[in-house]
Amino acid sequence: MKLVQEQTKEVLRVIKNKLSVHAKIRCQQRGMRNDVIDSILANADSFRCRGRGIEANWISEAGLKKMGPYTPEGASTDRCRNVVVLVSSEDRIVTAGRFENTRRWRKSV
């Protein structure tokens, strides 16, 4: 159990270093915890190029159903639903948001 806690702390430390200032502010405003961001990045099965080297990552509904109530990282799949993480070409997290209607948002490009 202690080993899992140490690994989780290490992953969260890495994520905090990758978050841009804008992403830190937006995640706090939108109530997105680091374990949710980590789960999205580790298990994303849907990707979309958003321009200027930015890529949108999210977990599809089918992917969330396969995982069950929790992701392998321990985050609740309910909290991961409709969360999109935007990552730059330098592997920095630009921002994250919740999109209720991802179909319309994905078709906009």
Secondary structure, DSSP 8 states (H G I E B T S, - for coil): -HHHHHHHHHHHHHHHHHB-HHHHHHHHHHT--HHHHHHHHHH--EEEEEETTEEEEE--HHHHHHHTTB-TTS-BHHHHTTEEEEE-TTS-EEEEEE-S-HHHHHHT-
